[in-house]
């Protein structure tokens, strides 16, 4: 089995590659920045270093929201031919906070009350009618960047004016007081493999590790685990980080398609990279077997419809060996009595019912 890990070369990706060498026959680190997409009359292809990307049994992508379109295009082209843990739509779902909220809401995953307006005039009207404090968010961004706090209409309006000046879109969300903490859960398949409570540094409301927060191990109750797993499925990601805010009710803030694993590994002592690598291998084996079985089923379906196909004849010592497909199609078994009719260039074999007629 061969794994291709497409990334920007960050630590988390390298850790996963190192662990994957235990499971895959071959692993390759692919630089996302050197990938291009080629679409012609002949079809769609992924190029790496100006050459067609070779075949991998598994392709796992990691990278920044800035490469959303490229990562989505790669997944769209390769996902039918090899195992990919994120479906093409997951990149848009995860990299845009509004699309994340939509996908989660569609599956009844709890999210903060959220407003999105097409114009600043409408947004200002919304600000007049909502309860404060609130959060203003830029739809695209990671590591806690682009998250602003407003405790009144006047401060919210000032922030809105500033965002307009920079031509930025934004979300308006209710503020849930969690005392500067949140939960980061790493979902792998249908399990939460590691979780930590992130605690913001003094004077900071954002608990992200990249904003100076620190992590502590936490054991989630079953309900919170299921919320994280359901969130991952809602956005179409088998491997992701789910951020949950604890308050009067737990809500999912974000789903990260390329979660950093260094902080949570250090906080929990769990080898997250190994769990991801093993899952990638196990699912790749499953995908490959399913693909082979579907291929065989497709061939069988075509044969059953046409009742004929082309095959090389195998004759040894005067014995004709029937292809496996023929035995499956006809139901012939070893030692079955058959009636054979032959003439030049033609053989007809029919199962005999001689015994049923009392011949022996």
HUNORGI-V722846 format. One record per backbone hydrogen bond with DSSP energy under -0.5 kcal/mol. CO is the residue of the C=O (numbers start at 1). NH is the residue of the N-H. If there is no record, write none. Layout:
BEGIN
co=(CO:CO)
nh=(NH:NH)
END
This chain:
BEGIN
co=(1:1:2:2:3:3:4:4:5:5:6:7:10:11:12:13:14:15:16:17:18:19:20:20:26:28:28:30:30:31:32:34:36:37:38:38:40:43:45:46:47:48:51:57:58:60:64:65:67:68:69:70:71:72:73:74:75:78:78:83:85:87:87:88:88:89:90:91:92:96:97:98:99:100:101:102:103:104:104:105:110:113:115:119:120:121:122:123:124:125:126:126:133:134:135:136:137:139:142:144:146:146:148:150:150:152:153:154:155:156:157:158:159:160:161:162:163:164:171:171:172:173:174:175:176:178:180:182:183:183:184:185:185:186:186:187:188:191:191:194:195:196:196:197:198:199:201:208:208:209:214:216:218:221:222:223:224:225:226:227:228:229:230:231:232:232:236:238:240:241:242:242:243:243:244:244:245:251:251:254:255:256:256:261:262:263:264:265:267:270:271:272:273:274:275:276:277:278:279:280:281:282:283:284:285:286:287:288:289:290:291:292:293:294:295:296:297:298:299:300:301:302:303:313:314:316:318:319:319:320:321:323:323:324:325:326:327:333:337:338:339:339:341:343:346:348:350:353:354:355)
nh=(25:26:57:58:5:28:6:60:7:30:62:32:14:15:16:17:18:19:20:21:21:22:23:24:3:5:30:7:32:34:35:49:47:39:40:45:43:40:38:53:36:51:48:83:4:6:67:68:71:72:73:74:75:76:77:78:79:81:82:59:238:90:91:91:92:93:94:95:96:100:101:102:103:104:105:106:107:107:109:108:252:174:172:123:124:125:126:127:128:129:129:130:175:150:173:148:171:97:145:147:138:148:136:133:134:156:157:158:159:160:161:162:163:164:165:166:168:167:137:173:115:135:176:177:178:181:200:198:185:244:196:187:242:193:194:240:191:188:193:186:218:184:198:216:182:214:204:211:213:212:199:197:220:225:226:227:228:229:230:231:232:233:234:235:236:237:87:189:187:256:185:244:253:254:183:246:251:245:253:243:257:241:259:265:266:267:268:269:217:272:275:276:277:278:279:280:281:282:283:284:285:286:287:288:289:290:291:292:293:294:295:296:297:298:299:300:301:302:303:304:305:306:307:315:321:319:320:316:321:322:314:326:327:328:329:330:331:336:352:340:341:350:348:346:343:341:339:357:359:358)
END
